[in-house]
């Protein structure tokens, strides 16, 4: 049964987002931040609007549900954008809602478009509920809107021309179908797909975002992620119980109360999934990252997707594990070049991870980079 939210219900409800944020401040999990406070006000406004709009429920066939004005949060990494969106998502008075990374959402969209194009009449009817017309955008948007009235995207960025070419039409249809949007991004709307091929065809999407959302800059002076790492020991060895406890405690501190929702990366048409991830944070074992047959494209995608990686159970290696050592080299190179932060629970110091044998000379650069990545100077770097 769908719960109908009404103005009367709203009047009886506490301002749950504001309460949740205030509680985190009181517990010391967050520090007062004027930019965050402005974002909270915008999200509280949307929370109130969603209460007033109510769930669509059973509407006449000729009347579509109305989208509320959404919120677009942008600013540098580590300012709390994803945390604020997650708080809002948990409090949002909507049954049908989704919180998903933008990359994963667009991968799903392309899959649905491909399914429409390749499907026969019966297949289209089964998946989309209709088989009319040749354009897949409308049926795809209708299907997504039926699944979620509220869409929350983390890290909206557009680098792919295939995404750029369909976003305007897709979101025009989603908004028309009553979908409300909340998203985070490192860029303001006008800088999305900057210098991209055929960008003039993308501009209508930028205009649509500005029309349908409140654009709020979250550019406070504090990088909360960096602030939590500052002064911390980020290369922990040996991997004994005390160091594992420190590793776990630092991970919990970085999460700041957020839940691990997992992440799936689309790399050259393949899915690379991680169970322990949220926002720009990834926690993975050495086996997940270096024993599994990942390649350079996978590591580049990881470095682009996550600003901080917790690498667990990194063992001392020998020539019998030269393939794993090569993958570790590529992983560290990718993270280093992206200025990603790295927290490691290891069986040995960097210089002792792969001390001799085939590839040991090449590994010296990785050991040097691991030493640098644990330094205060590296942790102070600001990632674009």
C-alpha positions as CSV (number, residue, x, y, z in Angstrom):
1,X,0.0,0.0,0.0
2,X,1.4,3.5,-0.9
3,X,1.6,5.9,2.0
4,X,-0.1,9.2,1.0
5,X,1.7,12.2,2.4
6,X,-0.6,15.2,2.9
7,X,-0.3,18.7,4.3
8,X,-1.9,17.5,7.5
9,X,0.7,14.8,7.8
10,X,3.5,17.3,7.2
11,X,2.3,19.6,9.9
12,X,2.5,16.8,12.4
13,X,6.0,15.7,11.4
14,X,9.3,17.0,12.8
15,X,11.7,18.7,10.5
16,X,13.6,15.5,10.3
17,X,16.5,16.6,8.1
18,X,17.3,19.6,10.2
19,X,17.0,17.5,13.3
20,X,19.4,14.8,11.9
21,X,21.9,17.4,10.9
22,X,21.7,19.2,14.3
23,X,22.3,15.9,16.1
24,X,25.5,15.3,14.1
25,X,26.7,18.7,15.1
26,X,25.9,18.1,18.8
27,X,27.7,14.7,18.7
28,X,30.8,16.3,17.3
29,X,30.6,14.3,14.0
30,X,30.4,17.5,12.1
31,X,31.8,21.0,12.6
32,X,29.7,24.2,11.9
33,X,30.0,25.2,8.3
34,X,28.1,28.1,6.7
35,X,28.1,26.5,3.2
36,X,26.7,23.3,4.6
37,X,24.1,25.3,6.5
38,X,22.9,26.9,3.2
39,X,22.7,23.5,1.6
40,X,20.7,22.2,4.5
41,X,18.2,25.0,4.1
42,X,17.7,24.2,0.4
43,X,17.2,20.5,1.2
44,X,14.8,21.3,4.1
45,X,12.8,23.4,1.6
46,X,12.6,20.4,-0.7
47,X,11.7,18.1,2.2
48,X,8.7,20.4,3.0
49,X,7.7,20.6,-0.7
50,X,7.7,16.8,-1.0
51,X,5.5,16.6,2.1
52,X,3.0,19.0,0.5
53,X,3.1,17.3,-2.9
54,X,2.3,13.9,-1.5
55,X,2.9,10.6,-3.1
56,X,1.3,10.4,-6.6
57,X,-1.0,7.4,-5.7
58,X,-3.8,6.7,-8.1
59,X,-4.1,9.7,-10.5
60,X,-6.4,10.0,-13.5
61,X,-4.8,8.6,-16.6
62,X,-4.6,12.1,-18.1
63,X,-2.9,13.8,-15.1
64,X,0.8,13.3,-14.4
65,X,2.4,13.7,-11.0
66,X,4.2,17.0,-10.5
67,X,7.9,17.2,-9.8
68,X,9.1,19.3,-6.9
69,X,12.0,21.8,-7.5
70,X,15.1,19.8,-6.8
71,X,18.6,20.7,-5.4
72,X,22.0,20.7,-7.1
73,X,24.9,20.7,-4.7
74,X,28.3,21.5,-6.1
75,X,31.8,22.2,-4.7
76,X,35.2,20.6,-4.1
77,X,35.6,17.1,-2.7
78,X,35.4,16.6,1.0
79,X,33.0,19.5,1.8
80,X,30.1,17.2,2.8
81,X,27.9,17.2,-0.3
82,X,27.4,13.4,-0.4
83,X,26.8,13.3,3.4
84,X,24.1,16.0,3.2
85,X,22.4,14.2,0.3
86,X,22.5,10.9,2.2
87,X,20.9,12.6,5.2
88,X,18.2,14.1,3.0
89,X,17.6,10.8,1.3
90,X,17.1,9.0,4.6
91,X,14.6,11.6,5.7
92,X,12.8,12.3,2.4
93,X,9.1,11.5,2.8
94,X,8.9,9.5,-0.4
95,X,8.4,5.7,-0.7
96,X,9.7,5.4,-4.3
97,X,13.2,6.9,-4.1
98,X,16.7,5.9,-5.4
99,X,20.2,7.0,-4.3
100,X,22.7,6.0,-7.0
101,X,26.0,7.1,-8.4
102,X,25.6,8.9,-11.7
103,X,27.9,6.6,-13.6
104,X,25.8,3.6,-12.5
105,X,22.6,5.4,-13.5
106,X,23.8,6.2,-17.0
107,X,25.0,2.7,-17.4
108,X,21.5,1.5,-16.6
109,X,20.0,4.0,-19.0
110,X,22.1,2.9,-21.9
111,X,21.2,-0.7,-21.1
112,X,17.5,0.1,-21.2
113,X,17.9,2.0,-24.4
114,X,19.7,-0.9,-26.0
115,X,17.0,-3.3,-24.7
116,X,14.3,-1.2,-26.3
117,X,16.1,-1.0,-29.6
118,X,16.8,-4.7,-29.8
119,X,13.5,-5.9,-28.3
120,X,10.6,-7.1,-30.4
121,X,7.0,-6.0,-29.7
122,X,6.5,-8.6,-26.9
123,X,9.8,-7.8,-25.2
124,X,9.1,-4.0,-25.2
125,X,5.6,-4.6,-23.9
126,X,6.9,-6.9,-21.1
127,X,9.8,-4.5,-19.9
128,X,8.4,-1.1,-20.7
129,X,4.7,-1.6,-20.7
130,X,4.4,-0.3,-24.2
131,X,5.8,-1.0,-27.6
132,X,4.6,2.2,-29.4
133,X,7.0,4.3,-31.4
134,X,10.7,4.1,-32.3
135,X,12.2,6.5,-29.8
136,X,13.5,4.7,-26.6
137,X,13.9,7.9,-24.5
138,X,10.2,8.3,-23.5
139,X,9.6,4.6,-22.5
140,X,13.0,4.6,-20.7
141,X,12.1,7.7,-18.7
142,X,8.6,6.4,-18.0
143,X,10.0,3.2,-16.6
144,X,12.5,5.0,-14.4
145,X,9.9,7.4,-13.2
146,X,7.6,4.5,-12.2
147,X,10.4,3.1,-10.1
148,X,11.4,6.3,-8.3
149,X,9.7,9.6,-7.8
150,X,12.9,11.0,-6.2
151,X,16.3,10.4,-7.8
152,X,19.5,11.3,-5.8
153,X,22.7,11.2,-7.9
154,X,26.2,11.3,-6.4
155,X,29.0,12.9,-8.4
156,X,27.2,14.1,-11.5
157,X,29.8,14.7,-14.2
158,X,29.6,14.3,-17.9
159,X,32.7,13.2,-19.9
160,X,31.1,10.8,-22.3
161,X,29.6,12.1,-25.6
162,X,27.0,9.3,-25.6
163,X,25.7,10.5,-22.2
164,X,25.9,14.2,-23.3
165,X,23.7,13.6,-26.3
166,X,20.8,12.0,-24.5
167,X,20.8,13.8,-21.1
168,X,18.6,16.8,-22.1
169,X,15.9,14.7,-23.7
170,X,16.0,12.1,-21.0
171,X,15.7,14.5,-18.1
172,X,13.0,16.6,-19.8
173,X,11.0,13.4,-20.0
174,X,11.8,12.5,-16.4
175,X,10.8,15.9,-15.1
176,X,7.6,15.8,-17.2
177,X,6.9,12.4,-15.6
178,X,7.1,13.9,-12.1
179,X,10.6,13.0,-11.0
180,X,12.4,15.2,-8.5
181,X,16.2,15.5,-8.7
182,X,18.8,15.9,-6.1
183,X,22.5,15.6,-7.0
184,X,26.0,16.4,-6.1
185,X,28.8,17.5,-8.4
186,X,32.3,18.9,-8.3
187,X,31.3,21.4,-11.0
188,X,28.6,24.1,-11.3
189,X,26.1,23.2,-14.0
190,X,27.6,25.6,-16.6
191,X,31.0,23.8,-16.4
192,X,29.5,20.3,-17.1
193,X,30.9,18.7,-20.2
194,X,33.2,21.7,-20.6
195,X,35.0,21.7,-24.0
196,X,33.2,18.5,-24.9
197,X,32.5,17.5,-28.5
198,X,29.3,19.0,-29.8
199,X,28.8,20.8,-26.5
200,X,26.1,23.1,-28.0
201,X,23.8,20.0,-28.1
202,X,24.4,19.6,-24.3
203,X,23.6,23.2,-23.3
204,X,19.8,22.6,-23.1
205,X,20.5,20.0,-20.3
206,X,22.4,22.7,-18.4
207,X,19.5,25.1,-18.8
208,X,17.1,22.4,-17.6
209,X,19.1,21.8,-14.5
210,X,19.0,25.5,-13.7
211,X,15.3,25.6,-14.2
212,X,14.4,22.5,-12.2
213,X,16.8,22.8,-9.2
214,X,18.2,25.2,-6.7
215,X,21.9,25.4,-7.4
216,X,23.8,25.6,-4.1
217,X,27.6,25.9,-3.8
218,X,29.1,23.9,-1.0
219,X,32.6,25.4,-0.9
220,X,33.4,25.7,2.8
221,X,37.0,26.2,3.9
222,X,37.2,22.7,5.4
223,X,37.9,19.5,3.5
224,X,36.2,17.2,6.0
225,X,37.8,14.2,4.5
226,X,41.3,15.6,4.6
227,X,40.6,17.0,8.1
228,X,39.9,13.5,9.3
229,X,43.1,12.1,7.8
230,X,45.3,15.0,8.9
231,X,47.7,13.8,11.6
232,X,46.6,10.2,11.2
233,X,48.8,7.2,10.6
234,X,47.6,6.0,7.2
235,X,50.1,3.2,6.5
236,X,49.5,0.7,9.3
237,X,51.9,-2.2,9.7
238,X,52.0,-5.0,10.8
239,X,48.5,-6.1,10.2
240,X,48.0,-7.1,13.8
241,X,44.9,-6.6,16.0
242,X,45.8,-3.1,17.3
243,X,46.5,-1.8,13.8
244,X,43.4,-3.4,12.4
245,X,41.4,-1.7,15.1
246,X,42.9,1.7,14.1
247,X,42.2,0.9,10.4
248,X,38.5,0.1,11.3
249,X,38.2,3.2,13.5
250,X,39.5,5.5,10.8
251,X,37.2,4.0,8.2
252,X,34.2,4.5,10.6
253,X,35.4,8.1,11.2
254,X,35.6,8.8,7.4
255,X,32.1,7.4,6.9
256,X,30.8,9.9,9.5
257,X,27.7,7.8,10.2
258,X,26.9,7.0,6.5
259,X,26.1,3.5,5.6
260,X,28.1,1.4,3.1
261,X,25.9,1.1,0.0
262,X,28.4,-0.4,-2.4
263,X,29.4,0.7,-5.9
264,X,29.5,-0.7,-9.4
265,X,31.8,0.7,-12.0
266,X,31.2,0.3,-15.7
267,X,34.6,-0.2,-17.4
268,X,34.7,-0.9,-21.1
269,X,31.3,-2.6,-20.9
270,X,32.3,-4.7,-17.9
271,X,30.9,-4.4,-14.4
272,X,33.4,-4.0,-11.5
273,X,31.5,-4.2,-8.2
274,X,32.6,-3.4,-4.7
275,X,30.5,-4.1,-1.6
276,X,32.2,-1.6,0.8
277,X,31.8,1.9,-0.7
278,X,29.9,5.1,-0.2
279,X,30.3,8.4,-2.1
280,X,34.0,8.8,-2.9
281,X,35.1,6.3,-0.3
282,X,36.2,2.7,-1.1
283,X,37.3,-0.1,1.2
284,X,38.6,-3.2,-0.5
285,X,41.0,-6.0,0.2
286,X,44.2,-6.7,-1.6
287,X,42.5,-9.8,-3.1
288,X,39.7,-7.7,-4.5
289,X,42.0,-5.2,-6.1
290,X,45.1,-7.1,-7.1
291,X,44.3,-10.9,-7.1
292,X,41.3,-10.5,-9.3
293,X,42.3,-9.9,-12.9
294,X,41.8,-6.2,-13.1
295,X,43.7,-4.0,-15.6
296,X,44.8,-0.5,-16.2
297,X,41.4,0.8,-17.3
298,X,39.9,-0.6,-14.1
299,X,42.4,1.1,-11.9
300,X,42.0,4.4,-13.7
301,X,38.2,4.1,-13.2
302,X,38.8,3.4,-9.5
303,X,41.1,6.4,-9.1
304,X,38.6,8.7,-10.9
305,X,35.6,7.4,-9.0
306,X,37.0,7.4,-5.4
307,X,38.9,10.1,-3.7
308,X,40.0,7.9,-0.8
309,X,40.8,4.2,-0.9
310,X,41.2,1.9,2.1
311,X,43.4,-1.0,1.1
312,X,43.1,-3.9,3.5
313,X,45.4,-6.9,4.0
314,X,48.2,-6.0,1.7
315,X,50.7,-8.9,2.1
316,X,54.4,-9.2,1.6
317,X,54.9,-10.4,-1.9
318,X,57.4,-12.7,-3.7
319,X,58.2,-13.8,-7.2
320,X,55.4,-16.4,-7.0
321,X,53.0,-13.5,-6.8
322,X,54.6,-11.3,-9.5
323,X,51.3,-10.8,-11.3
324,X,49.7,-9.4,-8.1
325,X,52.7,-7.2,-7.6
326,X,52.3,-5.8,-11.1
327,X,48.7,-5.0,-10.5
328,X,49.6,-3.3,-7.2
329,X,52.1,-1.2,-9.1
330,X,49.4,-0.1,-11.6
331,X,46.9,0.6,-8.8
332,X,49.2,2.8,-6.9
333,X,50.3,4.7,-10.0
334,X,46.7,5.4,-10.8
335,X,45.8,6.6,-7.3
336,X,49.0,8.7,-7.1
337,X,48.4,10.4,-10.4
338,X,44.8,11.2,-9.4
339,X,45.9,12.6,-6.0
340,X,43.7,10.1,-4.3
341,X,44.2,9.4,-0.6
342,X,45.3,5.9,0.5
343,X,44.9,4.2,3.8
344,X,46.7,0.8,4.0
345,X,46.7,-2.1,6.4
346,X,49.9,-4.0,5.4
347,X,52.0,-6.9,6.3
348,X,55.3,-5.0,5.8
349,X,56.7,-1.5,5.3
350,X,56.7,-0.3,1.6
351,X,60.4,-1.1,1.0
352,X,59.9,-4.6,2.2
353,X,56.7,-5.5,0.3
354,X,58.5,-6.9,-2.7
355,X,62.2,-6.8,-1.9
356,X,63.7,-9.2,-4.4
357,X,63.0,-11.1,-7.6
358,X,61.5,-10.5,-11.0
359,X,60.1,-6.9,-11.1
360,X,61.6,-5.9,-7.8
361,X,63.5,-3.0,-9.4
362,X,60.3,-1.6,-11.0
363,X,58.6,-2.0,-7.6
364,X,61.0,0.5,-6.0
365,X,59.0,3.3,-7.5
366,X,55.8,1.9,-6.0
367,X,57.5,1.7,-2.6
368,X,58.6,5.3,-2.9
369,X,55.1,6.4,-3.9
370,X,53.6,4.5,-0.9
371,X,56.0,6.3,1.4
372,X,55.1,9.7,-0.1
373,X,51.3,8.9,0.0
374,X,51.6,8.5,3.8
375,X,53.3,11.9,4.3
376,X,51.6,14.9,5.6
377,X,52.5,16.9,2.5
378,X,50.6,14.4,0.3
379,X,47.6,14.3,2.6
380,X,47.4,18.1,2.3
381,X,47.1,18.0,-1.4
382,X,43.7,19.2,-2.7
383,X,42.2,17.0,-5.4
384,X,40.3,18.8,-8.2
